[in-house]
């Protein structure tokens, strides 16, 4: 089976899945953009899977497009040909002009496609009108839909997808990097359970932009008694204001702005911190709590994040409203419950092997219902 995966930019967190799919069959990942500078994604060939760049024009993020998380692309003539030559196409970003056009072309050609959808009902910006109608058309014409949890499943059903064409899966990460490496670092440093509640170490990893809501996290953190610490890993337009806020609240000496770090650098921070916080006002999924749980940390997660439903009733996870009061409650509960880093890696909830199984199962469903012309 020849699979073409078409996506915006080369995100490192997807590569364990790409490598696993390539190990099992014929996969080519087609990237629209050479880079996405805000998230430090840059294209480079990877030895674990075949890849190519799709000829397209990138639309500047100005005016109404400025609020989008990623750039839009217009395909150049003939750009879809290598993608449509595959047996099945996997597309994770329906709300991308180039992806939507490719799906329309696939229907005309009789090439089945699978949507890998993380979108939830909460993360939707349009519940009616032409955008909603386009989404419903693309989803109902998909051969199958893969979702990483129950919230995305509910959204796909609301878009008209028959439940039997939905494969509920997991998002996956590098289990060796995020599971084994932090424990090796802690063992080398002689770390036991980490500081007590008074000196608890919190961490945020992500962009410093408005919807990430890091200001509310700093406000909640400043209310904690004792001398806890907060590492803020990432960069973005909110950085100057966040520095000023930390100083104004009297916690500048305990809030460390670490800047952007690659995955190895993030692992180093996760090895020494105890609770990761995702305070977003809007988050389609949220990979960082997944990485943190595999690394053995507690997580405090906004109830607006897609991953929240996956973590309800999970030990060491607190799902909270993303305001200062809700975040404060999660921060306090986590540090009071802390007894040490979890030693068992919850591999099934983040396994590339499991995710690859499910993508291939969805591809077979799509192929079974398609007639090529």
Legacy VTK file of the C-alpha trace (Angstrom):
# vtk DataFile Version 3.0
C-alpha trace
ASCII
DATASET POLYDATA
POINTS 373 float
0.000 0.000 0.000
1.414 3.372 -1.038
0.490 6.154 1.392
0.941 9.873 0.749
0.793 11.996 3.909
0.271 15.686 3.129
0.799 18.308 5.814
1.910 21.899 6.388
5.369 21.798 7.955
7.814 19.246 9.305
6.898 18.975 12.992
9.397 16.894 15.002
6.652 15.438 17.185
5.113 13.649 14.146
8.328 11.967 13.065
8.140 8.870 15.316
4.837 8.028 13.598
6.258 8.727 10.135
9.231 6.459 10.819
6.984 3.663 12.072
4.706 3.889 9.024
7.719 3.935 6.693
9.122 0.857 8.425
5.948 -1.032 7.579
5.335 0.111 4.025
5.601 2.718 1.284
5.164 6.186 2.815
6.028 9.600 1.416
5.354 12.708 3.488
4.597 15.777 1.361
5.295 19.099 3.114
3.817 22.391 1.934
6.309 24.717 3.626
10.070 24.741 4.030
9.661 26.356 7.428
7.210 27.644 9.992
9.380 30.160 11.851
7.009 30.855 14.750
7.301 27.231 15.856
10.878 26.724 14.636
9.863 24.008 12.152
12.336 23.740 9.264
12.368 21.161 6.516
15.277 18.761 6.221
15.378 15.240 4.775
14.954 12.566 7.441
16.676 9.180 7.135
13.671 7.365 8.588
11.090 8.210 5.913
10.770 9.577 2.371
9.652 13.177 1.998
9.113 15.868 -0.615
8.169 19.531 -0.846
4.908 20.393 -2.589
5.201 23.274 -5.100
2.974 26.044 -3.771
2.681 29.743 -3.040
2.597 30.720 0.631
-0.015 33.325 1.560
1.223 35.949 4.063
-0.518 35.919 7.448
-1.957 39.417 7.262
-5.422 40.831 7.901
-8.003 38.104 8.662
-5.305 35.414 8.289
-3.181 36.847 11.102
-5.151 34.923 13.738
-4.424 31.542 12.137
-1.825 29.262 13.714
-0.307 28.274 10.374
0.147 29.724 6.915
-2.175 29.054 3.998
-0.919 27.734 0.669
-2.086 27.836 -2.941
-0.858 24.894 -4.987
1.060 25.421 -8.197
-0.187 23.670 -11.366
0.453 19.937 -11.236
1.456 19.995 -7.568
-1.069 17.365 -6.509
0.025 14.777 -9.087
2.576 12.929 -6.898
0.124 12.931 -3.986
-2.804 11.630 -6.041
-0.670 8.809 -7.460
-0.687 7.097 -4.052
-3.154 4.364 -3.094
-4.454 6.417 -0.178
-3.822 9.953 1.108
-3.661 11.011 4.765
-4.315 14.690 5.499
-4.339 16.122 9.048
-5.195 19.739 8.223
-8.527 20.117 6.454
-8.594 23.883 7.176
-5.738 24.487 4.765
-6.553 25.682 1.244
-4.018 23.340 -0.343
-5.278 20.359 1.653
-8.934 21.078 0.896
-8.150 21.393 -2.817
-6.245 18.098 -2.734
-9.213 16.352 -1.113
-11.560 17.769 -3.750
-9.215 16.510 -6.474
-8.982 13.131 -4.763
-12.765 12.706 -4.830
-12.819 13.520 -8.549
-10.010 11.033 -9.217
-11.473 8.320 -7.002
-8.455 8.315 -4.708
-9.469 7.581 -1.100
-8.289 9.904 1.631
-8.120 9.693 5.414
-8.411 12.752 7.646
-6.279 12.675 10.806
-8.391 15.091 12.820
-7.514 16.536 16.230
-10.199 19.233 16.024
-12.824 19.307 18.777
-16.173 21.022 19.099
-14.558 23.476 21.522
-11.781 24.421 19.102
-14.124 25.160 16.200
-14.337 28.768 15.075
-17.226 28.237 12.635
-20.351 26.247 13.541
-22.359 27.411 10.522
-21.959 29.101 7.164
-19.720 28.223 4.202
-16.706 27.093 6.272
-18.882 24.659 8.220
-20.437 23.350 4.999
-16.995 22.797 3.468
-15.830 20.945 6.586
-18.890 18.671 6.509
-18.383 17.937 2.814
-14.711 17.059 3.264
-15.373 14.881 6.313
-18.333 13.010 4.833
-16.368 12.250 1.655
-13.370 10.925 3.598
-12.858 7.189 3.410
-12.079 7.184 7.129
-11.172 9.562 9.938
-8.503 8.953 12.593
-8.931 10.824 15.879
-6.608 10.950 18.919
-9.342 10.865 21.547
-13.036 11.094 22.424
-13.341 14.871 22.006
-12.163 14.706 18.391
-14.402 11.688 17.801
-17.460 13.663 18.924
-16.483 16.513 16.599
-16.113 14.147 13.633
-19.538 12.629 14.277
-20.967 16.161 14.464
-19.418 16.760 11.025
-21.463 13.880 9.620
-18.932 11.031 9.702
-20.457 7.596 10.305
-19.085 6.129 13.568
-17.923 2.958 11.800
-15.585 5.054 9.638
-13.875 6.619 12.663
-10.760 5.022 14.160
-10.022 6.293 17.668
-6.278 6.291 18.205
-3.624 8.181 20.164
-1.082 10.828 19.332
2.409 9.412 19.590
5.838 10.648 20.642
9.410 9.376 20.849
9.147 7.080 23.866
12.904 6.646 24.110
13.537 10.382 24.182
10.702 11.412 26.502
10.423 8.192 28.492
13.901 6.777 29.005
16.098 9.866 28.757
14.570 11.904 31.658
14.945 8.915 33.959
18.573 8.476 32.910
19.244 12.153 33.670
17.585 11.919 37.082
19.510 8.770 37.939
22.762 10.456 36.956
21.985 13.442 39.172
20.830 11.292 42.053
17.369 12.870 41.947
14.898 11.091 44.223
11.480 12.638 44.518
12.472 16.247 43.855
11.733 19.244 46.117
8.864 19.226 48.600
5.682 21.228 48.089
7.258 24.527 49.160
9.862 24.314 46.402
7.810 22.503 43.766
9.042 22.972 40.187
6.502 23.812 37.466
7.083 24.098 33.723
5.293 25.483 30.668
6.429 24.543 27.148
5.040 26.298 24.073
4.616 29.543 22.197
4.237 32.780 24.107
1.134 34.041 22.320
-2.224 35.253 23.615
-4.241 32.050 23.280
-1.628 30.100 25.247
-2.677 32.170 28.292
0.692 32.118 30.062
-0.179 35.350 31.852
-2.948 33.585 33.782
-0.465 30.861 34.720
2.004 33.413 36.113
-0.799 35.102 38.069
-1.840 31.758 39.576
1.770 30.807 40.286
2.359 34.077 42.151
-0.423 33.182 44.608
1.339 30.018 45.804
3.039 30.212 49.172
6.552 28.948 49.766
9.216 29.305 47.083
8.108 27.224 44.079
9.753 27.750 40.680
8.373 28.055 37.152
10.307 27.391 33.947
8.791 28.972 30.826
10.158 27.290 27.702
9.352 29.002 24.408
9.278 32.380 22.717
6.763 34.684 21.096
5.289 38.167 21.019
4.022 37.994 24.618
7.502 37.570 26.137
8.140 41.242 27.126
4.721 41.572 28.769
5.166 38.291 30.640
8.545 39.381 31.989
6.980 42.621 33.203
4.112 40.724 34.803
6.463 38.401 36.700
8.381 41.428 38.002
5.196 43.276 38.977
3.945 40.242 40.925
7.258 39.834 42.729
8.161 36.429 41.279
10.745 37.422 38.656
13.454 35.595 40.618
11.430 32.355 40.516
10.129 32.478 36.922
12.844 31.492 34.445
12.249 32.342 30.790
14.315 29.729 28.976
13.587 30.728 25.366
13.020 28.208 22.603
14.550 24.771 23.189
14.681 21.826 20.805
13.343 18.438 21.902
16.603 17.451 23.614
16.561 20.704 25.564
12.928 20.217 26.557
13.760 16.738 27.850
16.512 18.216 30.038
13.962 20.577 31.597
11.349 17.835 32.054
13.950 15.750 33.869
14.209 18.328 36.662
10.649 19.687 36.892
7.621 18.114 38.514
4.397 19.517 37.046
3.786 20.662 33.471
1.018 23.204 32.927
-0.960 23.775 29.717
-3.146 26.849 30.416
-4.450 27.484 26.874
-7.679 29.313 26.153
-7.879 27.324 22.910
-5.890 24.198 22.041
-6.832 21.731 19.312
-4.912 18.939 21.074
-1.797 19.669 23.148
1.273 17.441 22.830
3.225 18.749 25.809
1.105 17.040 28.514
1.567 13.774 26.626
5.344 14.233 26.623
5.341 15.243 30.288
3.281 12.254 31.420
5.612 9.878 29.593
8.506 11.643 31.359
6.832 10.933 34.714
5.496 14.409 35.565
2.144 15.556 36.874
0.131 17.675 34.425
-2.340 20.520 34.933
-4.331 20.999 31.726
-6.887 23.554 30.572
-10.333 22.113 29.967
-10.246 23.903 26.592
-7.493 21.590 25.284
-8.395 18.614 23.108
-6.216 16.296 25.192
-8.210 17.125 28.346
-10.804 14.425 27.702
-8.026 11.836 27.355
-6.724 12.768 30.814
-9.916 12.926 32.862
-9.785 10.551 35.844
-6.088 9.845 35.189
-3.798 9.796 38.217
-1.434 12.756 38.261
-3.566 14.878 35.915
-5.781 17.840 36.826
-8.232 19.314 34.297
-9.091 22.903 35.220
-10.727 26.062 33.841
-8.015 28.247 32.246
-8.465 31.226 34.554
-6.199 32.206 37.433
-8.468 30.599 40.039
-8.750 27.315 38.169
-5.034 27.163 37.447
-4.166 28.002 41.062
-6.330 25.095 42.211
-4.538 22.719 39.849
-1.069 23.952 40.796
-1.810 23.592 44.510
-3.425 20.157 44.164
-0.521 18.845 42.113
2.193 19.899 44.522
0.283 18.590 47.537
-0.216 15.204 45.829
3.406 14.896 44.668
5.278 11.796 45.864
7.833 11.527 43.059
8.169 11.016 39.317
6.175 8.110 37.902
8.467 5.246 36.996
6.173 3.450 34.558
5.906 5.006 31.103
2.248 4.975 29.912
3.299 3.722 26.500
-0.110 2.747 25.111
-1.284 6.349 25.375
1.620 7.630 23.255
2.919 4.700 21.210
3.990 5.218 17.563
3.278 1.521 16.998
-0.311 1.910 18.227
-0.815 5.070 16.175
0.605 3.414 13.042
-1.697 0.417 13.538
-4.675 2.744 13.595
-3.620 4.829 10.585
-3.159 1.641 8.558
-6.532 0.331 9.738
-8.155 3.581 8.600
-6.361 3.353 5.247
-7.793 -0.136 4.734
-11.287 1.118 5.574
-10.844 3.930 3.045
-9.543 1.590 0.348
-12.428 -0.790 0.902
-14.958 1.917 0.157
-13.264 3.564 -2.818
-13.369 2.993 -6.537
-10.465 4.444 -8.475
-10.910 5.821 -11.999
LINES 1 374
373 0 1 2 3 4 5 6 7 8 9 10 11 12 13 14 15 16 17 18 19 20 21 22 23 24 25 26 27 28 29 30 31 32 33 34 35 36 37 38 39 40 41 42 43 44 45 46 47 48 49 50 51 52 53 54 55 56 57 58 59 60 61 62 63 64 65 66 67 68 69 70 71 72 73 74 75 76 77 78 79 80 81 82 83 84 85 86 87 88 89 90 91 92 93 94 95 96 97 98 99 100 101 102 103 104 105 106 107 108 109 110 111 112 113 114 115 116 117 118 119 120 121 122 123 124 125 126 127 128 129 130 131 132 133 134 135 136 137 138 139 140 141 142 143 144 145 146 147 148 149 150 151 152 153 154 155 156 157 158 159 160 161 162 163 164 165 166 167 168 169 170 171 172 173 174 175 176 177 178 179 180 181 182 183 184 185 186 187 188 189 190 191 192 193 194 195 196 197 198 199 200 201 202 203 204 205 206 207 208 209 210 211 212 213 214 215 216 217 218 219 220 221 222 223 224 225 226 227 228 229 230 231 232 233 234 235 236 237 238 239 240 241 242 243 244 245 246 247 248 249 250 251 252 253 254 255 256 257 258 259 260 261 262 263 264 265 266 267 268 269 270 271 272 273 274 275 276 277 278 279 280 281 282 283 284 285 286 287 288 289 290 291 292 293 294 295 296 297 298 299 300 301 302 303 304 305 306 307 308 309 310 311 312 313 314 315 316 317 318 319 320 321 322 323 324 325 326 327 328 329 330 331 332 333 334 335 336 337 338 339 340 341 342 343 344 345 346 347 348 349 350 351 352 353 354 355 356 357 358 359 360 361 362 363 364 365 366 367 368 369 370 371 372
